[in-house]
Amino acid sequence: MSNQVHVIVGTGPLGMAIMRELKRRGVERIRMVNRNGRLSEATAVEVARGDASQLAEAVALCKDAAVVYHCAHPGYTNWPTEFPGLTRGIMAGATAAGAKLIYGDNLYMYGQQKQPLTENLPHLATGKKGQTRAQMAEELLLAHQSGKARVAIGRASDFYGPGVKQSSLGERVFGFALSGKPVSLLGNLDMPHTYTYIDDFARGLVTLAQEDRALGGVWHIPSANTLTTREMLTLIFEELGSTRKISTLSRGMVTMIGLFHPMLRELKEVLYEFEHPFILDHSKFEAAFGPQTTTPHVEAIRHTVRWFKETMQEQRAQ
């Protein structure tokens, strides 16, 4: 892998975590792609500026790639209108290069289920974002089946970790706690909920890229043991050495505030994740590729707290 170009489209938390994992595995030629040609941190990789939703640009951005990682996404409220075109562009770029396409997906397409989530469940999403995710995954798999592309899809649950701010365990938990504010969450804190550490998500996607037998399949990326959200908060407070007040938003409150807050209005579609048990089953991945090492939540939380502390200190110094 070290002499091949690995193209990472999208330089948010997942793209940066994949870059770190590739470097850890000795990959030397890494091209990061975004719209402004800059990274949030200094690192010795190629950075390319472009719009991967434009087919000609996507082909140029993916030139000479052996693997293309799809980690890009439009603004949360724009998924139905912009996400499918972006995904088609990235697929066109990977196809033109003859590269594998590894797509970092989430779990919205399954909708509300009454059992742990496995890869063979039907797509029951009734909301726009879940249906958009389902549509894109189906298009990618059909392209693989037709021989047009070489695709593997890796799915993870709500993730957290260094760089992750826009998440249920992001800024409104870690950032607020470090600022002395009440942490803010959705739903029932006592429901079991799988949370995926961002570096574990990246590790799983890079493993899929290395395994030809992963192609054509959907794979749930291994996560650390499932806890309740309240248990996760307890671990976070233990790492901080102090507790914080907890603020939760019920469905009724989300509906009311969502009248004036576009992001909360959009989140109402997936509130079921936080009102009922939401457990990710990754046994298929381990049956195919062997037992996987995941980062214990205690360790992952330690890294995440450190990142938020350092980031806040840098912001204060500016």
C-alpha positions as CSV (number, residue, x, y, z in Angstrom):
1,M,0.0,0.0,0.0
2,S,2.9,2.4,0.7
3,N,3.7,3.1,-3.0
4,Q,0.1,3.8,-4.1
5,V,-1.9,7.0,-3.9
6,H,-4.7,7.0,-1.4
7,V,-7.2,9.8,-2.0
8,I,-9.3,11.0,0.9
9,V,-12.2,13.1,-0.2
10,G,-13.4,15.1,2.7
11,T,-11.1,16.5,5.4
12,G,-13.4,16.5,8.4
13,P,-12.8,14.3,11.4
14,L,-13.2,11.0,9.6
15,G,-10.9,12.0,6.7
16,M,-8.3,13.2,9.1
17,A,-8.6,10.0,11.2
18,I,-8.1,7.9,8.0
19,M,-5.0,10.0,7.1
20,R,-3.6,9.3,10.6
21,E,-4.3,5.6,10.2
22,L,-2.7,5.4,6.7
23,K,0.4,7.0,8.0
24,R,0.5,4.6,10.9
25,R,0.4,1.8,8.4
26,G,3.3,3.3,6.4
27,V,1.4,4.7,3.5
28,E,3.5,7.5,2.0
29,R,1.3,8.9,-0.8
30,I,-1.8,10.5,0.6
31,R,-3.9,13.1,-1.2
32,M,-6.5,15.0,0.9
33,V,-9.3,16.7,-1.1
34,N,-11.5,19.5,0.0
35,R,-13.0,22.7,-1.4
36,N,-10.5,25.2,-0.1
37,G,-7.2,23.3,-0.4
38,R,-6.3,23.8,3.3
39,L,-6.2,21.5,6.3
40,S,-7.1,22.3,9.9
41,E,-3.7,21.0,11.0
42,A,-0.2,21.0,9.6
43,T,0.7,17.6,8.1
44,A,3.0,16.3,5.4
45,V,0.4,15.2,2.8
46,E,-0.7,16.5,-0.5
47,V,-3.8,18.7,-0.3
48,A,-5.9,19.2,-3.5
49,R,-8.6,21.8,-3.9
50,G,-11.7,21.0,-5.9
51,D,-15.4,20.2,-6.0
52,A,-15.9,16.4,-6.2
53,S,-19.5,16.8,-7.2
54,Q,-18.3,18.0,-10.6
55,L,-17.4,14.9,-12.6
56,A,-14.5,16.4,-14.5
57,E,-13.0,17.8,-11.3
58,A,-13.6,14.5,-9.5
59,V,-11.7,12.6,-12.2
60,A,-8.7,15.0,-11.9
61,L,-8.7,14.8,-8.1
62,C,-8.7,11.0,-8.1
63,K,-6.0,10.7,-10.8
64,D,-3.6,7.8,-10.1
65,A,-5.5,6.6,-7.0
66,A,-5.4,3.0,-5.9
67,V,-8.0,3.7,-3.2
68,V,-10.5,6.5,-2.8
69,Y,-12.1,7.1,0.6
70,H,-15.5,8.9,0.5
71,C,-15.7,10.9,3.7
72,A,-17.3,14.0,2.3
73,H,-20.8,15.3,2.9
74,P,-22.7,18.6,2.3
75,G,-24.3,20.6,5.0
76,Y,-26.7,18.5,7.1
77,T,-29.8,20.3,5.9
78,N,-28.7,19.8,2.2
79,W,-28.3,16.1,2.1
80,P,-31.3,15.2,-0.2
81,T,-30.4,17.8,-2.8
82,E,-26.6,17.7,-2.8
83,F,-25.4,14.4,-1.3
84,P,-26.3,12.0,-4.2
85,G,-24.5,14.2,-6.8
86,L,-21.4,14.4,-4.6
87,T,-21.4,10.6,-4.2
88,R,-21.8,10.1,-8.0
89,G,-18.9,12.4,-8.6
90,I,-16.6,10.6,-6.2
91,M,-17.6,7.3,-7.7
92,A,-16.8,8.6,-11.2
93,G,-13.4,9.7,-10.0
94,A,-12.6,6.4,-8.5
95,T,-13.9,4.5,-11.5
96,A,-11.8,6.6,-13.9
97,A,-8.7,5.8,-11.8
98,G,-9.5,2.1,-11.5
99,A,-9.4,2.6,-7.8
100,K,-11.3,0.9,-5.0
101,L,-14.0,3.2,-3.5
102,I,-14.4,2.9,0.3
103,Y,-17.5,4.7,1.5
104,G,-17.8,5.8,5.1
105,D,-21.6,5.5,5.8
106,N,-23.8,5.9,8.8
107,L,-26.9,4.0,10.0
108,Y,-29.8,6.3,9.1
109,M,-31.1,4.0,6.3
110,Y,-32.2,1.3,8.7
111,G,-34.8,3.5,10.4
112,Q,-36.3,2.4,13.7
113,Q,-35.7,-1.3,14.3
114,K,-36.6,-3.5,17.2
115,Q,-33.3,-5.5,17.3
116,P,-29.5,-4.9,17.1
117,L,-28.5,-3.5,13.7
118,T,-27.1,-6.0,11.2
119,E,-26.1,-5.5,7.6
120,N,-29.0,-7.5,6.2
121,L,-31.8,-5.5,7.8
122,P,-34.3,-3.7,5.4
123,H,-34.1,0.0,4.9
124,L,-37.0,1.3,6.8
125,A,-36.1,5.0,7.0
126,T,-39.0,7.3,6.5
127,G,-37.2,10.6,6.7
128,K,-35.4,12.4,3.9
129,K,-31.8,11.9,5.2
130,G,-32.2,8.2,5.9
131,Q,-33.8,7.7,2.4
132,T,-31.0,9.7,0.9
133,R,-28.4,7.4,2.6
134,A,-30.2,4.3,1.4
135,Q,-30.4,5.6,-2.2
136,M,-26.7,6.3,-2.3
137,A,-25.7,3.0,-0.9
138,E,-27.9,1.2,-3.3
139,E,-26.5,3.1,-6.3
140,L,-22.9,2.3,-5.2
141,L,-23.7,-1.4,-4.7
142,L,-25.5,-1.6,-8.1
143,A,-22.4,0.0,-9.7
144,H,-20.2,-2.6,-8.2
145,Q,-22.5,-5.5,-9.2
146,S,-22.6,-4.2,-12.8
147,G,-18.8,-4.0,-12.9
148,K,-18.7,-0.3,-13.2
149,A,-17.0,0.3,-9.9
150,R,-15.2,-1.5,-7.0
151,V,-17.0,-0.5,-3.8
152,A,-17.1,-1.4,-0.2
153,I,-19.3,0.3,2.4
154,G,-18.3,0.7,6.0
155,R,-21.0,1.9,8.5
156,A,-20.5,3.2,12.0
157,S,-22.7,4.5,14.7
158,D,-22.7,8.0,16.2
159,F,-19.0,8.8,16.5
160,Y,-16.8,10.9,18.8
161,G,-13.2,11.7,19.2
162,P,-10.6,14.3,18.2
163,G,-12.0,16.8,15.8
164,V,-15.6,15.6,16.2
165,K,-17.8,18.6,17.1
166,Q,-21.0,18.1,15.2
167,S,-22.1,14.9,16.9
168,S,-24.3,13.8,19.8
169,L,-21.0,13.3,21.7
170,G,-19.3,16.4,20.3
171,E,-19.1,20.0,21.2
172,R,-22.3,20.1,23.3
173,V,-20.9,17.4,25.6
174,F,-17.1,17.7,25.7
175,G,-16.8,21.4,24.8
176,F,-19.6,22.4,27.1
177,A,-18.3,20.3,30.0
178,L,-14.8,21.9,29.7
179,S,-16.4,25.3,29.7
180,G,-18.4,24.6,32.8
181,K,-21.7,24.6,31.0
182,P,-24.4,21.9,31.4
183,V,-23.9,19.2,28.8
184,S,-26.7,18.9,26.3
185,L,-28.1,15.6,24.8
186,L,-31.2,14.2,23.2
187,G,-33.7,11.6,24.3
188,N,-33.4,8.9,27.1
189,L,-29.9,8.7,28.6
190,D,-30.6,5.3,30.0
191,M,-31.0,3.5,26.7
192,P,-28.1,1.4,25.4
193,H,-26.5,3.2,22.5
194,T,-23.4,2.2,20.5
195,Y,-20.9,5.0,20.1
196,T,-18.0,4.6,17.7
197,Y,-14.6,6.2,18.3
198,I,-13.5,8.1,15.2
199,D,-10.1,6.3,15.0
200,D,-11.8,2.9,15.2
201,F,-14.0,4.0,12.3
202,A,-10.9,5.0,10.3
203,R,-9.1,1.7,11.2
204,G,-12.1,-0.3,9.9
205,L,-12.3,1.6,6.6
206,V,-8.6,1.1,5.9
207,T,-9.0,-2.6,6.7
208,L,-11.8,-2.8,4.1
209,A,-9.5,-1.1,1.6
210,Q,-6.8,-3.8,2.2
211,E,-9.3,-6.7,1.8
212,D,-10.5,-7.5,-1.7
213,R,-13.1,-9.8,-0.3
214,A,-14.7,-6.7,1.3
215,L,-15.7,-5.4,-2.1
216,G,-19.3,-5.5,-3.0
217,G,-20.4,-5.6,0.7
218,V,-21.7,-3.6,3.5
219,W,-19.8,-3.9,6.7
220,H,-20.5,-2.6,10.2
221,I,-17.3,-1.2,11.7
222,P,-16.3,-2.7,15.1
223,S,-16.9,-0.4,18.1
224,A,-16.1,-0.7,21.7
225,N,-18.8,-2.2,24.0
226,T,-22.2,-0.6,24.0
227,L,-23.1,1.4,27.1
228,T,-25.9,3.7,27.9
229,T,-25.4,7.4,27.2
230,R,-25.5,8.0,30.9
231,E,-22.7,5.5,31.4
232,M,-20.7,7.3,28.7
233,L,-21.3,10.6,30.5
234,T,-20.1,9.1,33.8
235,L,-16.8,8.1,32.1
236,I,-16.4,11.6,30.6
237,F,-17.0,13.2,34.0
238,E,-14.5,10.8,35.7
239,E,-11.9,11.9,33.1
240,L,-12.6,15.5,33.8
241,G,-12.5,14.9,37.6
242,S,-15.8,16.7,38.1
243,T,-19.4,16.4,37.2
244,R,-21.6,18.8,35.1
245,K,-25.3,19.4,35.0
246,I,-27.1,17.5,32.2
247,S,-29.7,19.0,30.0
248,T,-31.8,16.7,27.8
249,L,-34.2,17.6,25.0
250,S,-37.4,15.5,24.7
251,R,-39.2,15.0,21.4
252,G,-41.7,17.8,22.3
253,M,-38.9,20.2,23.1
254,V,-37.1,19.4,19.9
255,T,-40.3,20.0,17.9
256,M,-40.8,23.4,19.6
257,I,-37.2,24.6,19.3
258,G,-37.0,23.2,15.8
259,L,-39.4,25.8,14.6
260,F,-36.6,28.3,15.0
261,H,-33.5,26.1,14.8
262,P,-32.9,24.3,11.5
263,M,-30.4,21.7,12.8
264,L,-32.8,20.6,15.6
265,R,-35.6,20.4,13.1
266,E,-33.6,18.1,11.0
267,L,-32.5,15.9,14.0
268,K,-36.1,15.1,14.8
269,E,-36.0,12.6,12.0
270,V,-33.5,10.4,13.9
271,L,-34.6,11.0,17.5
272,Y,-35.7,7.3,17.7
273,E,-31.9,6.5,18.0
274,F,-31.9,8.1,21.4
275,E,-35.3,7.1,22.6
276,H,-34.9,3.3,22.2
277,P,-32.0,0.8,22.4
278,F,-29.6,1.5,19.5
279,I,-27.0,-1.3,19.2
280,L,-24.7,-2.0,16.3
281,D,-23.8,-5.6,15.6
282,H,-20.3,-5.9,13.9
283,S,-20.1,-9.7,14.1
284,K,-20.0,-10.0,10.3
285,F,-16.8,-7.9,10.1
286,E,-15.0,-10.0,12.7
287,A,-16.2,-13.3,11.2
288,A,-14.6,-12.2,7.9
289,F,-11.5,-10.4,9.0
290,G,-10.8,-11.9,12.5
291,P,-11.0,-10.3,16.0
292,Q,-10.5,-6.6,15.9
293,T,-8.9,-4.3,18.4
294,T,-11.2,-1.4,19.4
295,T,-10.2,1.5,21.6
296,P,-11.8,1.2,25.1
297,H,-14.1,4.1,25.8
298,V,-12.0,5.2,28.8
299,E,-8.9,5.6,26.5
300,A,-10.9,7.1,23.7
301,I,-12.5,9.7,26.1
302,R,-9.1,10.6,27.4
303,H,-7.8,11.4,23.9
304,T,-11.0,13.3,23.1
305,V,-10.8,15.4,26.3
306,R,-7.2,16.2,25.5
307,W,-8.0,17.3,22.0
308,F,-10.8,19.6,23.2
309,K,-8.6,21.1,25.9
310,E,-5.8,21.8,23.4
311,T,-8.2,23.2,20.8
312,M,-9.8,25.6,23.4
313,Q,-6.4,26.7,24.6
314,E,-5.3,27.5,21.0
315,Q,-8.5,29.5,20.5
316,R,-8.0,31.5,23.6
317,A,-4.4,32.3,22.6
318,Q,-5.5,33.7,19.2
